[in-house]
Amino acid sequence: MRRFVIIGLFYLLSGSVFSQVNNEIVLDDLKSPTFPASIIIGTEANSIARPTDRNAVTTSLLSALSKDGIAPNVAMEISPFWLSKRPNLTFQDYIEPSSISDAIRQTFGISIATDEIDGIADGRKLGLGLRAQLFPGRTSQLARNIIAGIQYENVVNTLINGALSLPNINTPEDLVSGVKNLINQALSGNVSLGPIAGLTQTQVLDFLSNDALNTTKEIIKNNNRNAGESMNDYVQRLIDIISNSSITNAITLQGELKNRVGLIVEGALASRIDFPTNEFDNEKFNQFGGWGTVTYRPDNQYGDATFLLRYMKSYRDSISTNLDVGLRVDRTTKDFVLGFEGIFRSAEIEFEDFNLNNEPITRIESNDSFRFTFNLDYKLTSSIFLNATIGKDFSSALTGSGGLLTLFGFNFGIPANKTMLIR
């Protein structure tokens, strides 16, 4: 029965609530986790399933939470807003949500992760998480430049294709004259080029007035007409060249859109439930956590500052509570990231003990401590990074002592390109 309660909860969140809708070595990341369900159970997901419709959500949940118990090594995130088609959502609204509610709807995610419990045969731990951004920041200047370039390439494609339909277009020179004629007619209001994705009429006319003709001339100059090539084939080749350029730019844009600038405010919640016998009627609430971060990153992306508020409470042999408040500042260059991270922790641990008379008591120990680290990520090659961390760790609530932190390592990254379709 409880299996269906969990499945029902996920289906409710994905269907009703929003129906309208690391390369760095950092021991204690000062950010809200992108996959909180995995963080709360202490595992790292190698791959995350992201079902894109409600039937896929149901199928995935039934596979993870079957009548035989909980399957291990499950990692899944449900984004309720994206379970439905959004034909009216423009690309601009996608990259720059117009309100806090839009930002939350677009970034809200429900995560689930499972793993085996160490030292317990057939034991399973289940993590449930929520995350969202209230302020997702804004696109960088580089991203905006790439978007504008793709949009203006669409204008040039429209001009070249339209010029071919004019009479007496027999040579590349005639094509330039035809484009010039179309531009003049469009500026005078006699011809409409039709809607250009992402551009207002004012932006189109501004481009036509200033750069459109020279851009077209440059493309034609750099791509000569082949001997025996018809004008239709030549124009189609020009259009293909421009389209391929747009695809290349779109791939670059896909990565750059992740580099948000300005104010970024995000939060996450997660809880862990243990099932020692892998039966839904035998569960133990183990841990709960909440994260909130505020980041500011300037347009030049030469660094950023992040403020963190984090609360963690666990129920194991003892009850421990941590409240963290932290700040991280990074300085970024082409080849390295140099950062400082400082966290204040108020810790409390509650456990059963005996007093001097050997009577059972509940003992509570508390401790306030700091952790600070200096972090360096150095880019050795395009895919190899040297990481170094040195600093002082938190002190224990029981012993009151904290150790020295030193960590050195290498990260290896393999780039992967995917094509983004921009409408």
C-alpha positions in Angstrom: 0.0 0.0 0.0 2.8 2.4 0.9 4.4 1.8 -2.4 1.3 3.3 -4.1 1.3 6.2 -1.7 4.8 7.1 -2.8 3.9 6.7 -6.5 0.7 8.7 -6.0 2.6 11.5 -4.4 5.0 11.8 -7.3 2.1 11.6 -9.8 0.1 14.2 -7.9 3.1 16.6 -7.9 3.8 16.0 -11.6 0.1 16.3 -12.6 -1.8 18.6 -10.4 0.5 21.1 -8.6 1.9 22.3 -11.9 -0.8 21.3 -14.3 -0.7 24.9 -15.6 2.4 24.8 -15.9 31.9 18.9 -11.5 34.7 19.6 -12.4 35.7 21.2 -9.1 36.8 19.3 -6.0 34.8 20.9 -3.3 34.2 18.9 -0.1 31.1 20.8 0.8 29.6 22.4 -2.3 28.3 25.9 -1.6 25.3 25.5 -3.8 21.9 23.9 -3.9 22.3 20.4 -5.3 21.0 19.8 -8.8 19.9 16.2 -7.7 19.1 16.4 -4.0 17.7 12.9 -3.8 21.1 11.4 -4.6 22.9 13.9 -2.2 20.7 13.0 0.8 21.5 9.2 0.5 25.2 9.8 -0.1 25.5 8.4 -3.6 26.5 9.9 -7.0 24.2 9.1 -9.9 26.1 8.0 -13.0 23.0 8.6 -15.2 19.6 10.2 -14.4 16.4 9.2 -16.1 14.2 12.1 -17.0 10.8 10.9 -18.3 9.1 13.4 -20.6 5.4 12.3 -20.3 3.1 11.0 -17.5 3.0 7.5 -18.9 6.8 7.3 -18.7 6.7 8.7 -15.2 4.2 5.9 -14.1 6.3 3.2 -15.8 9.5 4.4 -14.3 8.0 4.6 -10.8 6.5 1.2 -11.0 9.9 -0.2 -12.1 11.7 1.5 -9.2 9.1 0.7 -6.6 7.8 -2.8 -7.5 5.8 -5.3 -5.4 9.1 -7.0 -4.7 10.5 -3.9 -3.0 12.7 -1.0 -4.0 15.1 -1.5 -6.9 18.7 -0.4 -6.3 20.7 2.2 -8.2 17.6 4.2 -9.4 18.1 7.9 -10.3 15.2 9.8 -11.8 14.1 13.4 -12.0 10.6 14.5 -13.0 10.1 18.1 -14.3 6.3 18.6 -14.1 6.3 21.7 -16.4 7.9 19.8 -19.2 5.6 16.7 -19.1 3.2 18.6 -21.4 3.9 20.2 -24.7 4.4 24.0 -24.6 3.7 25.3 -28.1 3.2 28.8 -26.8 6.4 29.0 -24.9 8.8 31.2 -26.9 12.6 30.7 -26.9 12.9 34.1 -25.2 10.5 33.0 -22.4 12.5 29.8 -22.0 15.9 31.5 -21.5 14.5 34.5 -19.6 11.4 33.6 -17.5 9.4 36.8 -17.1 8.4 36.2 -13.4 9.3 34.3 -10.3 6.4 32.0 -10.7 7.5 31.2 -14.3 11.0 30.5 -13.1 9.8 28.2 -10.4 7.5 26.3 -12.8 10.2 25.9 -15.5 13.0 24.8 -13.0 10.9 22.8 -10.5 12.1 19.2 -10.3 11.2 16.1 -8.3 14.0 13.6 -7.8 14.1 10.0 -6.6 17.2 8.0 -5.9 17.8 4.5 -4.4 20.8 2.5 -3.3 21.7 -0.4 -1.1 22.2 0.1 2.7 25.8 -0.7 3.6 26.1 -3.7 5.8 22.4 -4.7 5.6 21.5 -7.6 3.3 18.6 -6.6 1.0 18.4 -3.2 2.8 17.5 -0.2 0.6 17.7 3.6 1.1 15.3 5.9 -0.7 15.9 9.6 -1.3 13.2 12.0 -2.3 14.0 15.6 -3.4 12.6 18.8 -4.7 14.5 21.7 -6.2 13.7 25.0 -8.0 15.1 28.4 -8.9 13.3 31.6 -7.9 15.7 33.8 -9.8 17.6 31.9 -12.6 19.9 34.8 -13.5 20.1 36.0 -17.1 21.9 34.9 -20.2 25.4 36.1 -20.6 26.4 38.7 -23.1 28.2 36.1 -25.2 25.0 34.0 -25.3 22.9 37.0 -26.4 25.5 37.8 -29.1 25.2 34.2 -30.4 21.4 34.3 -30.4 21.5 37.6 -32.3 23.9 36.1 -34.8 21.7 33.1 -35.4 18.6 35.3 -35.8 20.4 37.6 -38.3 21.6 34.6 -40.3 17.9 33.7 -40.6 17.3 37.2 -42.0 20.1 36.8 -44.6 18.7 33.4 -45.6 15.3 34.9 -46.1 16.8 37.7 -48.2 18.9 35.4 -50.4 16.0 33.0 -51.0 13.7 35.9 -51.7 16.1 37.6 -54.1 16.3 34.4 -56.2 12.5 34.7 -57.0 13.1 38.2 -58.6 13.5 38.4 -62.4 16.9 38.5 -64.1 18.9 36.9 -61.3 21.5 35.1 -63.3 24.8 35.8 -61.5 26.1 36.3 -58.0 26.2 40.0 -58.8 22.5 39.9 -59.8 21.8 38.2 -56.4 23.5 41.0 -54.5 21.4 43.5 -56.5 18.3 41.5 -55.8 19.0 41.5 -52.0 19.6 45.2 -52.1 16.3 45.7 -53.9 14.5 43.6 -51.3 16.1 45.5 -48.5 15.0 48.9 -50.0 11.4 47.6 -50.5 11.3 46.2 -47.0 12.5 49.5 -45.5 10.0 51.5 -47.5 7.2 49.2 -46.4 6.4 47.8 -49.8 7.6 44.2 -49.0 7.3 42.2 -45.8 9.9 39.6 -45.0 7.5 37.8 -42.7 8.2 36.9 -39.1 11.8 36.2 -38.1 12.0 34.0 -35.0 13.0 36.0 -32.0 13.2 39.4 -33.7 10.9 42.3 -33.5 10.0 44.3 -36.6 12.2 47.1 -35.3 15.2 44.8 -34.9 14.7 43.4 -38.4 14.5 46.9 -39.9 17.6 48.0 -37.9 19.6 45.1 -39.3 18.3 45.8 -42.8 19.4 49.4 -42.5 22.9 48.7 -41.2 24.4 45.3 -41.7 22.3 43.1 -43.9 23.7 44.0 -47.3 27.3 43.9 -46.2 26.8 40.6 -44.5 25.2 39.1 -47.7 28.0 40.5 -49.8 30.6 38.9 -47.6 28.9 35.5 -47.7 28.7 35.6 -51.5 32.3 36.9 -51.8 33.6 34.0 -49.7 31.6 31.4 -51.6 32.1 31.6 -55.3 29.7 30.0 -57.8 31.1 26.8 -59.2 31.5 26.3 -63.0 28.3 24.9 -64.4 26.4 25.4 -61.2 22.9 26.8 -61.7 21.7 29.8 -59.7 19.2 27.6 -57.9 21.9 25.2 -56.8 24.2 28.1 -55.9 21.6 29.8 -53.7 20.7 26.5 -52.0 24.4 26.0 -51.3 24.6 29.4 -49.7 21.6 28.7 -47.6 23.1 25.4 -46.5 26.3 27.2 -45.5 24.4 29.7 -43.5 22.3 27.0 -41.9 25.3 25.0 -40.9 26.8 28.1 -39.4 23.7 28.5 -37.3 23.8 24.9 -36.2 27.5 25.3 -35.1 26.5 28.5 -33.2 23.5 26.7 -31.6 25.9 24.0 -30.3 28.1 26.7 -28.8 25.0 28.4 -27.4 23.8 25.2 -25.7 26.8 25.3 -23.4 26.9 29.0 -22.9 23.2 29.1 -21.8 24.4 27.3 -18.7 26.7 30.2 -17.8 24.0 32.3 -16.2 25.0 35.8 -14.9 23.4 38.2 -12.5 21.4 37.1 -9.4 20.7 33.4 -9.1 18.5 32.2 -6.2 17.8 28.5 -5.8 16.7 26.1 -3.2 16.2 22.4 -2.6 14.7 19.9 -0.1 15.4 16.2 0.4 14.6 13.4 2.8 16.0 9.8 3.2 13.9 6.8 4.2 15.5 3.4 5.0 13.9 0.1 4.3 16.1 -2.5 6.2 14.2 -5.5 4.9 13.2 -3.9 1.6 9.6 -4.0 2.6 7.3 -1.0 2.5 5.8 -1.8 5.8 9.2 -1.7 7.5 10.6 1.8 7.0 12.7 4.2 9.1 12.9 8.0 8.5 16.6 8.6 8.4 17.5 12.2 7.3 16.1 15.5 6.2 17.9 18.5 4.5 17.2 21.8 3.0 19.5 24.1 1.0 19.2 27.7 -0.1 21.8 29.7 -2.1 22.1 33.2 -3.4 24.8 33.7 -6.1 25.8 36.8 -8.0 28.0 36.5 -11.1 28.9 39.6 -13.2 28.6 39.7 -16.9 32.3 39.3 -17.5 32.1 36.0 -15.6 35.5 36.7 -14.0 34.2 35.4 -10.7 31.2 35.0 -8.5 30.1 35.1 -4.9 27.7 32.6 -3.3 25.9 32.7 0.0 24.6 29.4 1.5 22.1 28.5 4.1 21.8 24.7 4.8 20.0 22.7 7.4 20.5 18.9 7.9 19.0 16.6 10.5 19.6 12.9 10.8 17.9 10.2 12.9 20.3 7.2 13.4 21.8 5.8 16.6 21.8 9.5 17.6 19.9 12.6 16.4 22.3 15.1 14.9 21.5 18.6 13.6 23.7 20.9 11.5 22.9 24.5 10.6 25.4 25.9 8.1 25.9 29.5 6.9 28.6 30.0 4.3 30.2 32.2 1.7 32.2 31.3 -1.3 34.1 33.7 -3.6 35.7 32.6 -6.8 38.1 34.4 -9.2 38.0 32.9 -12.7 40.4 33.3 -15.6 40.9 31.4 -18.8 43.0 28.6 -17.2 42.2 28.5 -13.5 39.6 29.1 -10.8 40.9 30.4 -7.4 38.4 30.3 -4.6 37.9 30.8 -0.9 35.1 29.1 1.0 34.1 29.7 4.6 31.3 28.0 6.5 30.0 28.5 10.0 28.3 25.4 11.5 26.1 25.2 14.5 26.0 21.4 15.4 24.1 19.5 18.0 24.0 15.8 18.7 21.5 14.0 20.9 22.1 10.4 22.1 21.3 8.0 24.9 23.9 7.9 27.7 24.3 7.1 31.4 25.0 9.6 34.2 27.4 9.1 37.1 24.7 7.1 39.0 24.5 4.8 35.9 21.0 6.0 35.2 19.9 6.3 31.5 19.7 9.9 30.3 19.4 11.8 27.0 22.7 13.6 26.5 22.9 16.7 24.2 26.2 18.0 23.0 26.5 21.2 20.9 29.4 22.9 19.2 29.9 25.9 16.9 32.8 25.7 14.5 34.2 27.0 11.2 35.5 25.4 8.1 37.5 27.3 5.6 39.3 26.2 2.4 41.3 27.6 -0.4 40.5 25.9 -3.7 42.4 25.9 -7.0 41.2 24.4 -10.3 43.9 24.6 -13.0 43.2 23.7 -16.6 46.1 21.6 -17.9 44.4 20.7 -21.2 40.9 21.1 -22.7 39.8 18.0 -20.8 42.3 17.6 -17.9 42.0 19.7 -14.7 44.3 19.8 -11.6 42.4 20.3 -8.4 43.8 21.3 -5.0 42.1 22.1 -1.7 43.7 23.1 1.6 42.1 24.4 4.7 40.7 23.6 8.1 37.7 21.2 8.7 34.8 21.5 11.1 35.4 20.5 14.7 33.3 17.6 16.1 30.4 18.3 18.4 31.8 15.5 20.7 35.5 15.9 20.6 35.7 19.6 19.7 38.6 19.1 17.4 38.9 19.7 13.7 41.6 18.5 11.3 43.6 19.9 8.4 42.0 19.5 5.0 44.3 18.7 2.0 43.2 17.3 -1.2 44.8 17.0 -4.6 43.6 15.3 -7.7 42.9 15.3 -11.4 39.6 15.5 -13.3 39.2 14.2 -16.8 36.3 15.5 -18.9 35.2 14.3 -22.3 33.3 17.0 -24.2 30.0 16.0 -25.8 28.2 18.1 -28.4 24.4 18.0 -29.0 22.5 20.0 -31.4 19.9 22.5 -30.1 16.8 23.3 -32.2 16.0 27.0 -31.9 12.6 28.2 -32.8 
